[in-house]
Amino acid sequence: MSETVDARGLSCPQPVILTLNKIKAMGDGELTVLVDTDTSKENVGRAANSQGWRVSEEIHEDDGFKLILRKA
């Protein structure tokens, strides 16, 4: 199961809250999170780790970052 959270254009803590809500709803699987700032990228990664998920891929795109999260 793969889901996507598009948090581009949102300032913290909104990307973190959206990511944590989706993680809780999913339970496991793969989650793609789109963010457009370094701060959001770091905060989302830390929040995911705190829930037992890890950033398996981090892709730099023209309009920000694509984080691929998986249940650790």
CHARMM-style PDB file with segment names, atoms N, HN, CA, C and O in Angstrom:
ATOM      1  N   MET     1       0.848  -1.183   0.000  1.00  0.00      PROA
ATOM      2  CA  MET     1       0.000   0.000   0.000  1.00  0.00      PROA
ATOM      3  C   MET     1       0.888   1.239   0.000  1.00  0.00      PROA
ATOM      4  O   MET     1       1.771   1.370   0.847  1.00  0.00      PROA
ATOM      5  N   SER     2       0.664   2.125  -0.923  1.00  0.00      PROA
ATOM      6  HN  SER     2      -0.054   2.018  -1.611  1.00  0.00      PROA
ATOM      7  CA  SER     2       1.463   3.341  -1.026  1.00  0.00      PROA
ATOM      8  C   SER     2       0.536   4.554  -1.008  1.00  0.00      PROA
ATOM      9  O   SER     2      -0.468   4.601  -1.719  1.00  0.00      PROA
ATOM     10  N   GLU     3       0.889   5.511  -0.196  1.00  0.00      PROA
ATOM     11  HN  GLU     3       1.705   5.473   0.382  1.00  0.00      PROA
ATOM     12  CA  GLU     3       0.108   6.743  -0.053  1.00  0.00      PROA
ATOM     13  C   GLU     3       1.038   7.935  -0.256  1.00  0.00      PROA
ATOM     14  O   GLU     3       2.259   7.792  -0.204  1.00  0.00      PROA
ATOM     15  N   THR     4       0.457   9.108  -0.486  1.00  0.00      PROA
ATOM     16  HN  THR     4      -0.535   9.224  -0.527  1.00  0.00      PROA
ATOM     17  CA  THR     4       1.242  10.328  -0.662  1.00  0.00      PROA
ATOM     18  C   THR     4       0.660  11.450   0.191  1.00  0.00      PROA
ATOM     19  O   THR     4      -0.555  11.638   0.258  1.00  0.00      PROA
ATOM     20  N   VAL     5       1.559  12.192   0.844  1.00  0.00      PROA
ATOM     21  HN  VAL     5       2.546  12.039   0.790  1.00  0.00      PROA
ATOM     22  CA  VAL     5       1.194  13.423   1.551  1.00  0.00      PROA
ATOM     23  C   VAL     5       1.901  14.559   0.818  1.00  0.00      PROA
ATOM     24  O   VAL     5       3.129  14.579   0.737  1.00  0.00      PROA
ATOM     25  N   ASP     6       1.135  15.496   0.289  1.00  0.00      PROA
ATOM     26  HN  ASP     6       0.137  15.480   0.355  1.00  0.00      PROA
ATOM     27  CA  ASP     6       1.713  16.666  -0.384  1.00  0.00      PROA
ATOM     28  C   ASP     6       1.662  17.832   0.586  1.00  0.00      PROA
ATOM     29  O   ASP     6       0.617  18.454   0.773  1.00  0.00      PROA
ATOM     30  N   ALA     7       2.809  18.123   1.206  1.00  0.00      PROA
ATOM     31  HN  ALA     7       3.659  17.618   1.054  1.00  0.00      PROA
ATOM     32  CA  ALA     7       2.889  19.195   2.198  1.00  0.00      PROA
ATOM     33  C   ALA     7       3.674  20.391   1.663  1.00  0.00      PROA
ATOM     34  O   ALA     7       4.141  21.230   2.434  1.00  0.00      PROA
ATOM     35  N   ARG     8       3.816  20.465   0.339  1.00  0.00      PROA
ATOM     36  HN  ARG     8       3.437  19.784  -0.287  1.00  0.00      PROA
ATOM     37  CA  ARG     8       4.521  21.618  -0.241  1.00  0.00      PROA
ATOM     38  C   ARG     8       3.708  22.882   0.001  1.00  0.00      PROA
ATOM     39  O   ARG     8       2.482  22.887  -0.113  1.00  0.00      PROA
ATOM     40  N   GLY     9       4.416  23.941   0.333  1.00  0.00      PROA
ATOM     41  HN  GLY     9       5.412  23.937   0.425  1.00  0.00      PROA
ATOM     42  CA  GLY     9       3.751  25.221   0.571  1.00  0.00      PROA
ATOM     43  C   GLY     9       3.261  25.388   2.001  1.00  0.00      PROA
ATOM     44  O   GLY     9       2.775  26.460   2.363  1.00  0.00      PROA
ATOM     45  N   LEU    10       3.379  24.358   2.811  1.00  0.00      PROA
ATOM     46  HN  LEU    10       3.774  23.488   2.517  1.00  0.00      PROA
ATOM     47  CA  LEU    10       2.948  24.438   4.210  1.00  0.00      PROA
ATOM     48  C   LEU    10       4.154  24.642   5.109  1.00  0.00      PROA
ATOM     49  O   LEU    10       5.234  24.111   4.848  1.00  0.00      PROA
ATOM     50  N   SER    11       3.962  25.418   6.176  1.00  0.00      PROA
ATOM     51  HN  SER    11       3.085  25.850   6.388  1.00  0.00      PROA
ATOM     52  CA  SER    11       5.059  25.623   7.110  1.00  0.00      PROA
ATOM     53  C   SER    11       4.876  24.726   8.323  1.00  0.00      PROA
ATOM     54  O   SER    11       3.763  24.328   8.665  1.00  0.00      PROA
ATOM     55  N   CYS    12       5.992  24.421   8.961  1.00  0.00      PROA
ATOM     56  HN  CYS    12       6.897  24.744   8.683  1.00  0.00      PROA
ATOM     57  CA  CYS    12       5.954  23.545  10.140  1.00  0.00      PROA
ATOM     58  C   CYS    12       5.115  24.204  11.216  1.00  0.00      PROA
ATOM     59  O   CYS    12       5.163  25.423  11.387  1.00  0.00      PROA
ATOM     60  N   PRO    13       4.349  23.409  11.941  1.00  0.00      PROA
ATOM     61  CA  PRO    13       4.401  21.939  12.023  1.00  0.00      PROA
ATOM     62  C   PRO    13       3.421  21.218  11.105  1.00  0.00      PROA
ATOM     63  O   PRO    13       3.245  20.009  11.256  1.00  0.00      PROA
ATOM     64  N   GLN    14       2.785  21.892  10.172  1.00  0.00      PROA
ATOM     65  HN  GLN    14       2.928  22.874  10.049  1.00  0.00      PROA
ATOM     66  CA  GLN    14       1.771  21.240   9.337  1.00  0.00      PROA
ATOM     67  C   GLN    14       2.268  20.001   8.589  1.00  0.00      PROA
ATOM     68  O   GLN    14       1.575  18.984   8.610  1.00  0.00      PROA
ATOM     69  N   PRO    15       3.437  20.034   7.926  1.00  0.00      PROA
ATOM     70  CA  PRO    15       3.900  18.812   7.250  1.00  0.00      PROA
ATOM     71  C   PRO    15       4.084  17.633   8.213  1.00  0.00      PROA
ATOM     72  O   PRO    15       3.783  16.489   7.872  1.00  0.00      PROA
ATOM     73  N   VAL    16       4.579  17.926   9.416  1.00  0.00      PROA
ATOM     74  HN  VAL    16       4.824  18.855   9.693  1.00  0.00      PROA
ATOM     75  CA  VAL    16       4.780  16.872  10.419  1.00  0.00      PROA
ATOM     76  C   VAL    16       3.436  16.299  10.858  1.00  0.00      PROA
ATOM     77  O   VAL    16       3.278  15.081  10.947  1.00  0.00      PROA
ATOM     78  N   ILE    17       2.482  17.159  11.130  1.00  0.00      PROA
ATOM     79  HN  ILE    17       2.610  18.148  11.058  1.00  0.00      PROA
ATOM     80  CA  ILE    17       1.158  16.710  11.583  1.00  0.00      PROA
ATOM     81  C   ILE    17       0.480  15.862  10.503  1.00  0.00      PROA
ATOM     82  O   ILE    17      -0.070  14.802  10.804  1.00  0.00      PROA
ATOM     83  N   LEU    18       0.515  16.320   9.250  1.00  0.00      PROA
ATOM     84  HN  LEU    18       0.961  17.181   9.005  1.00  0.00      PROA
ATOM     85  CA  LEU    18      -0.081  15.550   8.154  1.00  0.00      PROA
ATOM     86  C   LEU    18       0.586  14.184   8.008  1.00  0.00      PROA
ATOM     87  O   LEU    18      -0.087  13.174   7.805  1.00  0.00      PROA
ATOM     88  N   THR    19       1.913  14.162   8.114  1.00  0.00      PROA
ATOM     89  HN  THR    19       2.460  14.982   8.280  1.00  0.00      PROA
ATOM     90  CA  THR    19       2.665  12.907   8.000  1.00  0.00      PROA
ATOM     91  C   THR    19       2.318  11.954   9.134  1.00  0.00      PROA
ATOM     92  O   THR    19       2.062  10.775   8.893  1.00  0.00      PROA
ATOM     93  N   LEU    20       2.306  12.452  10.368  1.00  0.00      PROA
ATOM     94  HN  LEU    20       2.515  13.410  10.563  1.00  0.00      PROA
ATOM     95  CA  LEU    20       1.996  11.590  11.518  1.00  0.00      PROA
ATOM     96  C   LEU    20       0.571  11.061  11.444  1.00  0.00      PROA
ATOM     97  O   LEU    20       0.328   9.902  11.781  1.00  0.00      PROA
ATOM     98  N   ASN    21      -0.367  11.879  11.013  1.00  0.00      PROA
ATOM     99  HN  ASN    21      -0.170  12.821  10.739  1.00  0.00      PROA
ATOM    100  CA  ASN    21      -1.753  11.426  10.868  1.00  0.00      PROA
ATOM    101  C   ASN    21      -1.852  10.298   9.834  1.00  0.00      PROA
ATOM    102  O   ASN    21      -2.566   9.318  10.043  1.00  0.00      PROA
ATOM    103  N   LYS    22      -1.133  10.447   8.725  1.00  0.00      PROA
ATOM    104  HN  LYS    22      -0.553  11.244   8.555  1.00  0.00      PROA
ATOM    105  CA  LYS    22      -1.175   9.429   7.673  1.00  0.00      PROA
ATOM    106  C   LYS    22      -0.482   8.150   8.141  1.00  0.00      PROA
ATOM    107  O   LYS    22      -0.962   7.054   7.854  1.00  0.00      PROA
ATOM    108  N   ILE    23       0.634   8.271   8.854  1.00  0.00      PROA
ATOM    109  HN  ILE    23       1.024   9.162   9.087  1.00  0.00      PROA
ATOM    110  CA  ILE    23       1.341   7.101   9.396  1.00  0.00      PROA
ATOM    111  C   ILE    23       0.414   6.317  10.324  1.00  0.00      PROA
ATOM    112  O   ILE    23       0.341   5.091  10.246  1.00  0.00      PROA
ATOM    113  N   LYS    24      -0.289   7.026  11.197  1.00  0.00      PROA
ATOM    114  HN  LYS    24      -0.229   8.022  11.261  1.00  0.00      PROA
ATOM    115  CA  LYS    24      -1.196   6.361  12.142  1.00  0.00      PROA
ATOM    116  C   LYS    24      -2.335   5.679  11.407  1.00  0.00      PROA
ATOM    117  O   LYS    24      -2.749   4.585  11.791  1.00  0.00      PROA
ATOM    118  N   ALA    25      -2.850   6.307  10.352  1.00  0.00      PROA
ATOM    119  HN  ALA    25      -2.514   7.196  10.040  1.00  0.00      PROA
ATOM    120  CA  ALA    25      -3.946   5.731   9.587  1.00  0.00      PROA
ATOM    121  C   ALA    25      -3.502   4.499   8.792  1.00  0.00      PROA
ATOM    122  O   ALA    25      -4.276   3.559   8.618  1.00  0.00      PROA
ATOM    123  N   MET    26      -2.266   4.506   8.316  1.00  0.00      PROA
ATOM    124  HN  MET    26      -1.637   5.271   8.457  1.00  0.00      PROA
ATOM    125  CA  MET    26      -1.772   3.418   7.475  1.00  0.00      PROA
ATOM    126  C   MET    26      -1.346   2.200   8.284  1.00  0.00      PROA
ATOM    127  O   MET    26      -1.659   1.070   7.912  1.00  0.00      PROA
ATOM    128  N   GLY    27      -0.644   2.417   9.374  1.00  0.00      PROA
ATOM    129  HN  GLY    27      -0.389   3.335   9.677  1.00  0.00      PROA
ATOM    130  CA  GLY    27      -0.101   1.304  10.151  1.00  0.00      PROA
ATOM    131  C   GLY    27       1.217   0.799   9.604  1.00  0.00      PROA
ATOM    132  O   GLY    27       2.199   0.702  10.340  1.00  0.00      PROA
ATOM    133  N   ASP    28       1.253   0.473   8.309  1.00  0.00      PROA
ATOM    134  HN  ASP    28       0.456   0.552   7.710  1.00  0.00      PROA
ATOM    135  CA  ASP    28       2.506   0.104   7.655  1.00  0.00      PROA
ATOM    136  C   ASP    28       2.362   0.350   6.165  1.00  0.00      PROA
ATOM    137  O   ASP    28       1.322   0.822   5.703  1.00  0.00      PROA
ATOM    138  N   GLY    29       3.406   0.031   5.416  1.00  0.00      PROA
ATOM    139  HN  GLY    29       4.250  -0.352   5.792  1.00  0.00      PROA
ATOM    140  CA  GLY    29       3.395   0.266   3.983  1.00  0.00      PROA
ATOM    141  C   GLY    29       4.454   1.263   3.581  1.00  0.00      PROA
ATOM    142  O   GLY    29       5.508   1.358   4.208  1.00  0.00      PROA
ATOM    143  N   GLU    30       4.165   2.005   2.530  1.00  0.00      PROA
ATOM    144  HN  GLU    30       3.308   1.928   2.020  1.00  0.00      PROA
ATOM    145  CA  GLU    30       5.099   3.002   2.011  1.00  0.00      PROA
ATOM    146  C   GLU    30       4.368   4.334   1.889  1.00  0.00      PROA
ATOM    147  O   GLU    30       3.254   4.411   1.372  1.00  0.00      PROA
ATOM    148  N   LEU    31       5.024   5.373   2.378  1.00  0.00      PROA
ATOM    149  HN  LEU    31       5.929   5.310   2.799  1.00  0.00      PROA
ATOM    150  CA  LEU    31       4.439   6.708   2.342  1.00  0.00      PROA
ATOM    151  C   LEU    31       5.401   7.663   1.652  1.00  0.00      PROA
ATOM    152  O   LEU    31       6.570   7.753   2.027  1.00  0.00      PROA
ATOM    153  N   THR    32       4.908   8.377   0.640  1.00  0.00      PROA
ATOM    154  HN  THR    32       3.958   8.303   0.335  1.00  0.00      PROA
ATOM    155  CA  THR    32       5.681   9.414  -0.030  1.00  0.00      PROA
ATOM    156  C   THR    32       5.248  10.758   0.542  1.00  0.00      PROA
ATOM    157  O   THR    32       4.059  11.073   0.577  1.00  0.00      PROA
ATOM    158  N   VAL    33       6.221  11.549   0.989  1.00  0.00      PROA
ATOM    159  HN  VAL    33       7.188  11.293   0.961  1.00  0.00      PROA
ATOM    160  CA  VAL    33       5.933  12.873   1.529  1.00  0.00      PROA
ATOM    161  C   VAL    33       6.662  13.904   0.674  1.00  0.00      PROA
ATOM    162  O   VAL    33       7.873  13.815   0.469  1.00  0.00      PROA
ATOM    163  N   LEU    34       5.908  14.883   0.178  1.00  0.00      PROA
ATOM    164  HN  LEU    34       4.924  14.955   0.345  1.00  0.00      PROA
ATOM    165  CA  LEU    34       6.477  15.961  -0.628  1.00  0.00      PROA
ATOM    166  C   LEU    34       6.547  17.220   0.233  1.00  0.00      PROA
ATOM    167  O   LEU    34       5.536  17.672   0.773  1.00  0.00      PROA
ATOM    168  N   VAL    35       7.745  17.779   0.355  1.00  0.00      PROA
ATOM    169  HN  VAL    35       8.565  17.412  -0.084  1.00  0.00      PROA
ATOM    170  CA  VAL    35       7.952  19.012   1.116  1.00  0.00      PROA
ATOM    171  C   VAL    35       8.837  19.945   0.299  1.00  0.00      PROA
ATOM    172  O   VAL    35       9.521  19.518  -0.631  1.00  0.00      PROA
ATOM    173  N   ASP    36       8.813  21.227   0.659  1.00  0.00      PROA
ATOM    174  HN  ASP    36       8.257  21.574   1.414  1.00  0.00      PROA
ATOM    175  CA  ASP    36       9.595  22.175  -0.143  1.00  0.00      PROA
ATOM    176  C   ASP    36      10.650  22.946   0.643  1.00  0.00      PROA
ATOM    177  O   ASP    36      11.226  23.895   0.111  1.00  0.00      PROA
ATOM    178  N   THR    37      10.922  22.566   1.900  1.00  0.00      PROA
ATOM    179  HN  THR    37      10.455  21.794   2.332  1.00  0.00      PROA
ATOM    180  CA  THR    37      11.984  23.234   2.657  1.00  0.00      PROA
ATOM    181  C   THR    37      12.849  22.197   3.377  1.00  0.00      PROA
ATOM    182  O   THR    37      12.398  21.097   3.695  1.00  0.00      PROA
ATOM    183  N   ASP    38      14.102  22.580   3.622  1.00  0.00      PROA
ATOM    184  HN  ASP    38      14.469  23.474   3.364  1.00  0.00      PROA
ATOM    185  CA  ASP    38      15.009  21.715   4.384  1.00  0.00      PROA
ATOM    186  C   ASP    38      14.470  21.453   5.782  1.00  0.00      PROA
ATOM    187  O   ASP    38      14.567  20.338   6.293  1.00  0.00      PROA
ATOM    188  N   THR    39      13.901  22.484   6.398  1.00  0.00      PROA
ATOM    189  HN  THR    39      13.822  23.390   5.982  1.00  0.00      PROA
ATOM    190  CA  THR    39      13.367  22.342   7.754  1.00  0.00      PROA
ATOM    191  C   THR    39      12.257  21.306   7.787  1.00  0.00      PROA
ATOM    192  O   THR    39      12.249  20.439   8.661  1.00  0.00      PROA
ATOM    193  N   SER    40      11.333  21.380   6.862  1.00  0.00      PROA
ATOM    194  HN  SER    40      11.340  22.085   6.152  1.00  0.00      PROA
ATOM    195  CA  SER    40      10.251  20.397   6.802  1.00  0.00      PROA
ATOM    196  C   SER    40      10.798  19.003   6.558  1.00  0.00      PROA
ATOM    197  O   SER    40      10.336  18.036   7.164  1.00  0.00      PROA
ATOM    198  N   LYS    41      11.779  18.894   5.672  1.00  0.00      PROA
ATOM    199  HN  LYS    41      12.154  19.680   5.180  1.00  0.00      PROA
ATOM    200  CA  LYS    41      12.394  17.595   5.370  1.00  0.00      PROA
ATOM    201  C   LYS    41      12.982  16.973   6.634  1.00  0.00      PROA
ATOM    202  O   LYS    41      12.753  15.797   6.918  1.00  0.00      PROA
ATOM    203  N   GLU    42      13.738  17.762   7.388  1.00  0.00      PROA
ATOM    204  HN  GLU    42      13.924  18.717   7.157  1.00  0.00      PROA
ATOM    205  CA  GLU    42      14.364  17.251   8.615  1.00  0.00      PROA
ATOM    206  C   GLU    42      13.314  16.899   9.670  1.00  0.00      PROA
ATOM    207  O   GLU    42      13.398  15.851  10.309  1.00  0.00      PROA
ATOM    208  N   ASN    43      12.337  17.766   9.846  1.00  0.00      PROA
ATOM    209  HN  ASN    43      12.268  18.618   9.327  1.00  0.00      PROA
ATOM    210  CA  ASN    43      11.317  17.538  10.876  1.00  0.00      PROA
ATOM    211  C   ASN    43      10.447  16.326  10.555  1.00  0.00      PROA
ATOM    212  O   ASN    43      10.112  15.552  11.452  1.00  0.00      PROA
ATOM    213  N   VAL    44      10.081  16.153   9.296  1.00  0.00      PROA
ATOM    214  HN  VAL    44      10.353  16.781   8.567  1.00  0.00      PROA
ATOM    215  CA  VAL    44       9.279  14.992   8.898  1.00  0.00      PROA
ATOM    216  C   VAL    44      10.080  13.708   9.122  1.00  0.00      PROA
ATOM    217  O   VAL    44       9.540  12.711   9.601  1.00  0.00      PROA
ATOM    218  N   GLY    45      11.354  13.737   8.777  1.00  0.00      PROA
ATOM    219  HN  GLY    45      11.793  14.547   8.388  1.00  0.00      PROA
ATOM    220  CA  GLY    45      12.209  12.559   8.987  1.00  0.00      PROA
ATOM    221  C   GLY    45      12.304  12.180  10.454  1.00  0.00      PROA
ATOM    222  O   GLY    45      12.207  11.003  10.804  1.00  0.00      PROA
ATOM    223  N   ARG    46      12.494  13.172  11.312  1.00  0.00      PROA
ATOM    224  HN  ARG    46      12.574  14.127  11.028  1.00  0.00      PROA
ATOM    225  CA  ARG    46      12.574  12.907  12.762  1.00  0.00      PROA
ATOM    226  C   ARG    46      11.249  12.376  13.298  1.00  0.00      PROA
ATOM    227  O   ARG    46      11.226  11.435  14.092  1.00  0.00      PROA
ATOM    228  N   ALA    47      10.158  12.976  12.866  1.00  0.00      PROA
ATOM    229  HN  ALA    47      10.177  13.741  12.221  1.00  0.00      PROA
ATOM    230  CA  ALA    47       8.837  12.540  13.330  1.00  0.00      PROA
ATOM    231  C   ALA    47       8.567  11.101  12.893  1.00  0.00      PROA
ATOM    232  O   ALA    47       8.049  10.302  13.673  1.00  0.00      PROA
ATOM    233  N   ALA    48       8.915  10.770  11.655  1.00  0.00      PROA
ATOM    234  HN  ALA    48       9.336  11.419  11.021  1.00  0.00      PROA
ATOM    235  CA  ALA    48       8.711   9.406  11.159  1.00  0.00      PROA
ATOM    236  C   ALA    48       9.529   8.415  11.984  1.00  0.00      PROA
ATOM    237  O   ALA    48       9.030   7.357  12.366  1.00  0.00      PROA
ATOM    238  N   ASN    49      10.787   8.762  12.257  1.00  0.00      PROA
ATOM    239  HN  ASN    49      11.192   9.622  11.946  1.00  0.00      PROA
ATOM    240  CA  ASN    49      11.640   7.886  13.068  1.00  0.00      PROA
ATOM    241  C   ASN    49      11.040   7.645  14.441  1.00  0.00      PROA
ATOM    242  O   ASN    49      11.140   6.541  14.976  1.00  0.00      PROA
ATOM    243  N   SER    50      10.419   8.659  15.016  1.00  0.00      PROA
ATOM    244  HN  SER    50      10.337   9.556  14.581  1.00  0.00      PROA
ATOM    245  CA  SER    50       9.844   8.521  16.354  1.00  0.00      PROA
ATOM    246  C   SER    50       8.671   7.541  16.363  1.00  0.00      PROA
ATOM    247  O   SER    50       8.287   7.039  17.419  1.00  0.00      PROA
ATOM    248  N   GLN    51       8.100   7.268  15.182  1.00  0.00      PROA
ATOM    249  HN  GLN    51       8.411   7.676  14.324  1.00  0.00      PROA
ATOM    250  CA  GLN    51       6.967   6.350  15.063  1.00  0.00      PROA
ATOM    251  C   GLN    51       7.383   4.984  14.507  1.00  0.00      PROA
ATOM    252  O   GLN    51       6.533   4.161  14.166  1.00  0.00      PROA
ATOM    253  N   GLY    52       8.692   4.752  14.418  1.00  0.00      PROA
ATOM    254  HN  GLY    52       9.382   5.421  14.695  1.00  0.00      PROA
ATOM    255  CA  GLY    52       9.170   3.465  13.925  1.00  0.00      PROA
ATOM    256  C   GLY    52       9.252   3.371  12.410  1.00  0.00      PROA
ATOM    257  O   GLY    52       9.349   2.272  11.864  1.00  0.00      PROA
ATOM    258  N   TRP    53       9.216   4.494  11.734  1.00  0.00      PROA
ATOM    259  HN  TRP    53       9.138   5.387  12.178  1.00  0.00      PROA
ATOM    260  CA  TRP    53       9.361   4.540  10.276  1.00  0.00      PROA
ATOM    261  C   TRP    53      10.743   5.099   9.962  1.00  0.00      PROA
ATOM    262  O   TRP    53      11.372   5.741  10.804  1.00  0.00      PROA
ATOM    263  N   ARG    54      11.210   4.845   8.737  1.00  0.00      PROA
ATOM    264  HN  ARG    54      10.699   4.324   8.053  1.00  0.00      PROA
ATOM    265  CA  ARG    54      12.505   5.403   8.336  1.00  0.00      PROA
ATOM    266  C   ARG    54      12.397   6.011   6.942  1.00  0.00      PROA
ATOM    267  O   ARG    54      11.547   5.626   6.139  1.00  0.00      PROA
ATOM    268  N   VAL    55      13.264   6.954   6.683  1.00  0.00      PROA
ATOM    269  HN  VAL    55      13.954   7.267   7.336  1.00  0.00      PROA
ATOM    270  CA  VAL    55      13.348   7.548   5.348  1.00  0.00      PROA
ATOM    271  C   VAL    55      14.212   6.605   4.516  1.00  0.00      PROA
ATOM    272  O   VAL    55      15.426   6.536   4.710  1.00  0.00      PROA
ATOM    273  N   SER    56      13.591   5.888   3.601  1.00  0.00      PROA
ATOM    274  HN  SER    56      12.605   5.945   3.444  1.00  0.00      PROA
ATOM    275  CA  SER    56      14.351   4.935   2.796  1.00  0.00      PROA
ATOM    276  C   SER    56      14.948   5.598   1.549  1.00  0.00      PROA
ATOM    277  O   SER    56      15.948   5.129   1.004  1.00  0.00      PROA
ATOM    278  N   GLU    57      14.330   6.679   1.114  1.00  0.00      PROA
ATOM    279  HN  GLU    57      13.518   7.060   1.556  1.00  0.00      PROA
ATOM    280  CA  GLU    57      14.856   7.444  -0.024  1.00  0.00      PROA
ATOM    281  C   GLU    57      14.568   8.917   0.173  1.00  0.00      PROA
ATOM    282  O   GLU    57      13.516   9.297   0.686  1.00  0.00      PROA
ATOM    283  N   GLU    58      15.519   9.742  -0.240  1.00  0.00      PROA
ATOM    284  HN  GLU    58      16.374   9.434  -0.657  1.00  0.00      PROA
ATOM    285  CA  GLU    58      15.334  11.195  -0.222  1.00  0.00      PROA
ATOM    286  C   GLU    58      15.744  11.706  -1.595  1.00  0.00      PROA
ATOM    287  O   GLU    58      16.910  11.616  -1.979  1.00  0.00      PROA
ATOM    288  N   ILE    59      14.780  12.241  -2.327  1.00  0.00      PROA
ATOM    289  HN  ILE    59      13.833  12.314  -2.015  1.00  0.00      PROA
ATOM    290  CA  ILE    59      15.024  12.672  -3.697  1.00  0.00      PROA
ATOM    291  C   ILE    59      14.848  14.188  -3.774  1.00  0.00      PROA
ATOM    292  O   ILE    59      13.798  14.725  -3.421  1.00  0.00      PROA
ATOM    293  N   HSD    60      15.900  14.864  -4.243  1.00  0.00      PROA
ATOM    294  HN  HSD    60      16.753  14.427  -4.529  1.00  0.00      PROA
ATOM    295  CA  HSD    60      15.817  16.316  -4.416  1.00  0.00      PROA
ATOM    296  C   HSD    60      15.157  16.599  -5.763  1.00  0.00      PROA
ATOM    297  O   HSD    60      15.610  16.126  -6.805  1.00  0.00      PROA
ATOM    298  N   GLU    61      14.083  17.376  -5.722  1.00  0.00      PROA
ATOM    299  HN  GLU    61      13.714  17.761  -4.876  1.00  0.00      PROA
ATOM    300  CA  GLU    61      13.370  17.747  -6.942  1.00  0.00      PROA
ATOM    301  C   GLU    61      13.428  19.257  -7.115  1.00  0.00      PROA
ATOM    302  O   GLU    61      13.838  19.976  -6.204  1.00  0.00      PROA
ATOM    303  N   ASP    62      13.020  19.734  -8.278  1.00  0.00      PROA
ATOM    304  HN  ASP    62      12.686  19.150  -9.019  1.00  0.00      PROA
ATOM    305  CA  ASP    62      13.067  21.169  -8.565  1.00  0.00      PROA
ATOM    306  C   ASP    62      12.280  21.983  -7.550  1.00  0.00      PROA
ATOM    307  O   ASP    62      12.685  23.083  -7.176  1.00  0.00      PROA
ATOM    308  N   ASP    63      11.147  21.434  -7.105  1.00  0.00      PROA
ATOM    309  HN  ASP    63      10.818  20.540  -7.409  1.00  0.00      PROA
ATOM    310  CA  ASP    63      10.278  22.200  -6.206  1.00  0.00      PROA
ATOM    311  C   ASP    63      10.363  21.727  -4.755  1.00  0.00      PROA
ATOM    312  O   ASP    63       9.475  22.028  -3.957  1.00  0.00      PROA
ATOM    313  N   GLY    64      11.413  20.996  -4.405  1.00  0.00      PROA
ATOM    314  HN  GLY    64      12.135  20.752  -5.053  1.00  0.00      PROA
ATOM    315  CA  GLY    64      11.590  20.572  -3.015  1.00  0.00      PROA
ATOM    316  C   GLY    64      12.155  19.184  -2.897  1.00  0.00      PROA
ATOM    317  O   GLY    64      13.111  18.828  -3.586  1.00  0.00      PROA
ATOM    318  N   PHE    65      11.556  18.391  -2.014  1.00  0.00      PROA
ATOM    319  HN  PHE    65      10.779  18.680  -1.454  1.00  0.00      PROA
ATOM    320  CA  PHE    65      12.077  17.066  -1.718  1.00  0.00      PROA
ATOM    321  C   PHE    65      10.954  16.039  -1.722  1.00  0.00      PROA
ATOM    322  O   PHE    65       9.819  16.326  -1.343  1.00  0.00      PROA
ATOM    323  N   LYS    66      11.301  14.840  -2.160  1.00  0.00      PROA
ATOM    324  HN  LYS    66      12.224  14.607  -2.468  1.00  0.00      PROA
ATOM    325  CA  LYS    66      10.387  13.706  -2.076  1.00  0.00      PROA
ATOM    326  C   LYS    66      11.018  12.719  -1.098  1.00  0.00      PROA
ATOM    327  O   LYS    66      12.119  12.220  -1.327  1.00  0.00      PROA
ATOM    328  N   LEU    67      10.307  12.446  -0.007  1.00  0.00      PROA
ATOM    329  HN  LEU    67       9.412  12.852   0.179  1.00  0.00      PROA
ATOM    330  CA  LEU    67      10.781  11.492   0.995  1.00  0.00      PROA
ATOM    331  C   LEU    67       9.950  10.218   0.876  1.00  0.00      PROA
ATOM    332  O   LEU    67       8.721  10.271   0.883  1.00  0.00      PROA
ATOM    333  N   ILE    68      10.611   9.094   0.769  1.00  0.00      PROA
ATOM    334  HN  ILE    68      11.610   9.051   0.764  1.00  0.00      PROA
ATOM    335  CA  ILE    68       9.935   7.806   0.761  1.00  0.00      PROA
ATOM    336  C   ILE    68      10.125   7.203   2.154  1.00  0.00      PROA
ATOM    337  O   ILE    68      11.245   6.902   2.566  1.00  0.00      PROA
ATOM    338  N   LEU    69       9.021   7.034   2.863  1.00  0.00      PROA
ATOM    339  HN  LEU    69       8.111   7.279   2.528  1.00  0.00      PROA
ATOM    340  CA  LEU    69       9.055   6.498   4.220  1.00  0.00      PROA
ATOM    341  C   LEU    69       8.541   5.066   4.209  1.00  0.00      PROA
ATOM    342  O   LEU    69       7.585   4.736   3.508  1.00  0.00      PROA
ATOM    343  N   ARG    70       9.197   4.222   5.000  1.00  0.00      PROA
ATOM    344  HN  ARG    70       9.974   4.490   5.570  1.00  0.00      PROA
ATOM    345  CA  ARG    70       8.754   2.833   5.158  1.00  0.00      PROA
ATOM    346  C   ARG    70       8.794   2.466   6.630  1.00  0.00      PROA
ATOM    347  O   ARG    70       9.614   2.977   7.393  1.00  0.00      PROA
ATOM    348  N   LYS    71       7.903   1.581   7.010  1.00  0.00      PROA
ATOM    349  HN  LYS    71       7.237   1.167   6.390  1.00  0.00      PROA
ATOM    350  CA  LYS    71       7.883   1.086   8.385  1.00  0.00      PROA
ATOM    351  C   LYS    71       9.186   0.334   8.618  1.00  0.00      PROA
ATOM    352  O   LYS    71       9.539  -0.561   7.850  1.00  0.00      PROA
ATOM    353  N   ALA    72       9.899   0.700   9.679  1.00  0.00      PROA
ATOM    354  HN  ALA    72       9.612   1.427  10.302  1.00  0.00      PROA
ATOM    355  CA  ALA    72      11.211   0.076   9.955  1.00  0.00      PROA
ATOM    356  C   ALA    72      11.044  -1.322  10.511  1.00  0.00      PROA
ATOM    357  OT1 ALA    72      12.035  -1.994  10.800  1.00  0.00      PROA
TER     358      ALA     72
END
